[in-house]
Amino acid sequence: MSIDIQTLKDRYIDSCNEWNAVPLKAVLSAFSKAQVQKSNNEESSFAIFLDDIKPADFHPLYNVFVQIDISEIDVVDVLQKSLCTLDVDSVLMLLQSVSQKLRVVDLQDRTFGKDFLLGLSLGGLACQVLNLKFSHFRKVNMTGKFMQMHTLNLDFSASLTSFGKDCFACMPCLKSLSLCETKISNLWTTNASLGKLQSLVELRFQSCLCCDDTRACPRSFGAIADEGTSINTEPSLNAEEHSDLFSNAEDELMNVFPVGTYHQNHEIVSESDDSTDSEVDFSFTHPAINMLEDFTHGSSLWNGLVDLPNEMFPWGSEDAEELISPSLLPVRVPRKKHRSYHPSPICYEKHYREYLIASFPNLRILDNQPIRKADKDRAAIIYADNFEHLPYKRRNKESIVSILKNREFKTKSHHFYSRSLAASKVGCAVLPSLHPLSITSNSSIRRDDGRKYRPRQFEYHPTNPNLMVIGTVDGEVVVVNHESEKIVRYIPSHGAMNIVLGLCWLKKYPSKLISGSDNGLLKLYDIQQIPSTDEGIYPRGACVSFDEFDQLTSVHVNSLDELFLASGYSKHVALYDINTGKRLQVFTDMHREHINVVKFANHSPSIFATSSFDHDVKLWDLRQKPVHPCYTTSSGRGNVMVCFSPDDQYLLASAVDNEVKQLLAVDGRLHLDFGIAPTGSSQNYTRSYYMNGKDYILSGSCDEHVVRICCAQTGRRLRDISLEGKSSGSSMFVQSLRGDPFRDFNLSVLAAYSSPSSSPEIVKVNMLTSKDADKRSFHNEDLLLGANSLGGA
């Protein structure tokens, strides 16, 4: 038989007497309100504010809470509007003592700190609605049981960047999720994490000004009626469920943290170093001050966008709409602007809305805008045109066992099955393995003076799949086995401090390499003749010096290992003879501004390309005495680099701020524009290279922490890989990157930290294995994948 409310109230008073505590007026008032509701045959709710609870009040209240499930009280709401003096364990005990009737939990986690968030995430809750606005999750990893929860609000969690591997696995009833003004930016990892939420129907990463929850904005239904399209306008959560989230706490919380004015009077303090791998971040003094913090996506992107309302098209950008002929759409989507507020960075990804609609077919409302049949049809077309679900045009993910069995019958080519294996693995590893080379992070590999190696440039070896050469900020050249992470050869800096910016292996003589530094030094090293000691004394022929090239930025050797070119912060290019060690010629005024990169073709020893910040890419032929280029093609911004495809069919040109284009090498005509969204930063230097032969390109920029993988044949985006810093507040940015020439879907990234006290490091990325997978389980299958790949499918 249920305990009546009066009896429960009397027991609370008796418990207070036992613990020498004064009964709280707020608790007595909550009992009285519940009694009135019960007498009126209404749902009786017991609402308590943690702000009113002192440590001395805990035990009497806890004794009440453990009896609520067998009482006449129907639901319990635990709320907070200011600081709470209870300790973490007490709050968690209160919350977890109610297993059936806990309805709304609305808290400010800063009061309790890191231990509270971790305890809540691991222990779970039986509530229906959980409001953790302004929380300090860095990575949400809610692995505990939240079996009854249908609404989760993490708005304004300004440190939140990603989700843990098993997050959301125990939330079978979650229908409504709000993530406005977070740092979430990656479509692919977000899709993989939210894909566990089978009941999810309402989602938002940005909001209407008039909407406090995830339901469709009332103003949006007029447009739907005008179209004559059919849609279920009934909210997925009933009105009572939605009002529960805000009815008891939102008014009070809005008075404490008004959403429209939260960015005023903000103050930022120094970052915390409590833990290098913490999943929470308490770097700031107040839960409402983080909103204007730089989103590590390139500072210029966010200037004027976060603190001002942003006008967004709910169904994509104008450019996106032009990609589709109106005749392909069953119903014409009206061109109606919708003002959005508090967007997370993910909202600025190209085709963001279409990607999410295509990825979540059960979703009914996105960003307070209803999803109609016309939206779904449009999203399907845009997704197919711009995204690659699996590599090599594979439509469905197959099991590795099934692929290996089919391969035994040999009905198709070896490359087909190798690619099917790769597609299956990439599809399974949405969070790819990221492994920093220990030469930059392991304290056991240091110089005698104890300083870490600080890489600035690197190149894979052309014939040995285990070797890589690294040039450092301190002028050193280090050859490492990047598999065993052992240093093979160490060449110390020569004389004055210099930065190694140019490295290139010879192809016919792969024990030799060219090194160029920013102070003009040019050296050829033969690592077979260089001893493993670092004394800097080499036998004859182990080291050859060339005439200096001032302010050098790039070196490259031709396909016959006879010549190499050097460019730098000038309009000139120098040509050197490797055999004689002499500089043959300096080609002057090849561009109107300095030449950042020069590259020889892979198979034509006299053909080379130059890229300059004058916006031009030029192709030259040494046989024609390069006074005039074979052709010139221009970009919209300054060109950072250019490279040839492995078969010399294409030129890949990368200009400032994500302008990446593939050109026909024969005449410079545009073949593909990869359409990567710019950030607006003139300092966002972009670099791009080929991967898997010429099948894919990888691109990254120095103001962003993401590497983008695109199909080189279609331009479709396969995946974005986000780099994660070691600690809270430490963002990583792409300084350079290369595809592994021997391992498909493997690459390495030279990543720099925003903190000047952190050293850059080389991060190896394996897209075939998951971040949390046991690498040994994939070793045998990796051997089955061919080192080289062919064009086509």
Stockholm file with secondary structure:
# STOCKHOLM 1.0

chainA/1-793         MSIDIQTLKDRYIDSCNEWNAVPLKAVLSAFSKAQVQKSNNEESSFAIFLDDIKPADFHPLYNVFVQIDISEIDVVDVLQKSLCTLDVDSVLMLLQSVSQKLRVVDLQDRTFGKDFLLGLSLGGLACQVLNLKFSHFRKVNMTGKFMQMHTLNLDFSASLTSFGKDCFACMPCLKSLSLCETKISNLWTTNASLGKLQSLVELRFQSCLCCDDTRACPRSFGAIADEGTSINTEPSLNAEEHSDLFSNAEDELMNVFPVGTYHQNHEIVSESDDSTDSEVDFSFTHPAINMLEDFTHGSSLWNGLVDLPNEMFPWGSEDAEELISPSLLPVRVPRKKHRSYHPSPICYEKHYREYLIASFPNLRILDNQPIRKADKDRAAIIYADNFEHLPYKRRNKESIVSILKNREFKTKSHHFYSRSLAASKVGCAVLPSLHPLSITSNSSIRRDDGRKYRPRQFEYHPTNPNLMVIGTVDGEVVVVNHESEKIVRYIPSHGAMNIVLGLCWLKKYPSKLISGSDNGLLKLYDIQQIPSTDEGIYPRGACVSFDEFDQLTSVHVNSLDELFLASGYSKHVALYDINTGKRLQVFTDMHREHINVVKFANHSPSIFATSSFDHDVKLWDLRQKPVHPCYTTSSGRGNVMVCFSPDDQYLLASAVDNEVKQLLAVDGRLHLDFGIAPTGSSQNYTRSYYMNGKDYILSGSCDEHVVRICCAQTGRRLRDISLEGKSSGSSMFVQSLRGDPFRDFNLSVLAAYSSPSSSPEIVKVNMLTSKDADKRSFHNEDLLLGANSLGGA
#=GR chainA/1-793 SS CCBCHHHHHHHHHHHHHHTTCCCCHHHHHHHHHHHHHHHTTSCCEEEEEGGGCCGGGHHHHHHHHHHHTTBSCCEEEEECSSCCCSCHHHHHHHHHHCSSSEEEEECCGGGTCHHHHHHHHHHCCCCSEEECTTCCBSEECCCSCCTTCCEEECTTCTTCCEECTTTTTTCTTCCEEECTTSCCCCHHHHHHHHTTCTTCCEEESSBCTTCSSSSCCGGGHHHHHHHTCCCCCSCSSCHHHHHHHHHTTHHHHHHHSCGGGTTTTCCCCCCCCSCTTCSBCCCSSSTTSGGGSCCSSCHHHHTTTSSSCEEECTTCCHHHHHTSCGGGSSSCCCCCCEEEBSCCGGGGSTTHHHHHHHHCTTCCEETTEECCHHHHHHHHHHHHHHBCSSGGGCCSCCCHHHHHHHHHHTCSCHHHHHHHHHHHHHHHCSSEEEEECHHHHCTTSCCTTCCCCCEEEEEECSSCTTEEEEEETTSCEEEEETTTTEEEEEECCCSSCCCEEEEEECSSSTTEEEEEETTSCEEEEETTTSCSSCSCCCCTTSEEEECCCTTEEEEEECTTSSEEEEEESSSCEEEEETTTTEEEEEECCSSSSCEEEEEECSSCTTEEEEEETTSEEEEEEGGGTTSSCSEEEECSSCEEEEEECTTSSEEEEEETTTEEEEEETTTCCEEEECCCCCCSCTTCCEEEEEETTTTEEEEEETTCSEEEEEETTTCCEEEEEECCCSSTTCCEEEEEEEECSSSTTEEEEEEEESSTTSCCEEEEEEEEEETTSCGGGGHHHHHHSCSSCCSCC
#=GC SS_cons         CCBCHHHHHHHHHHHHHHTTCCCCHHHHHHHHHHHHHHHTTSCCEEEEEGGGCCGGGHHHHHHHHHHHTTBSCCEEEEECSSCCCSCHHHHHHHHHHCSSSEEEEECCGGGTCHHHHHHHHHHCCCCSEEECTTCCBSEECCCSCCTTCCEEECTTCTTCCEECTTTTTTCTTCCEEECTTSCCCCHHHHHHHHTTCTTCCEEESSBCTTCSSSSCCGGGHHHHHHHTCCCCCSCSSCHHHHHHHHHTTHHHHHHHSCGGGTTTTCCCCCCCCSCTTCSBCCCSSSTTSGGGSCCSSCHHHHTTTSSSCEEECTTCCHHHHHTSCGGGSSSCCCCCCEEEBSCCGGGGSTTHHHHHHHHCTTCCEETTEECCHHHHHHHHHHHHHHBCSSGGGCCSCCCHHHHHHHHHHTCSCHHHHHHHHHHHHHHHCSSEEEEECHHHHCTTSCCTTCCCCCEEEEEECSSCTTEEEEEETTSCEEEEETTTTEEEEEECCCSSCCCEEEEEECSSSTTEEEEEETTSCEEEEETTTSCSSCSCCCCTTSEEEECCCTTEEEEEECTTSSEEEEEESSSCEEEEETTTTEEEEEECCSSSSCEEEEEECSSCTTEEEEEETTSEEEEEEGGGTTSSCSEEEECSSCEEEEEECTTSSEEEEEETTTEEEEEETTTCCEEEECCCCCCSCTTCCEEEEEETTTTEEEEEETTCSEEEEEETTTCCEEEEEECCCSSTTCCEEEEEEEECSSSTTEEEEEEEESSTTSCCEEEEEEEEEETTSCGGGGHHHHHHSCSSCCSCC
//
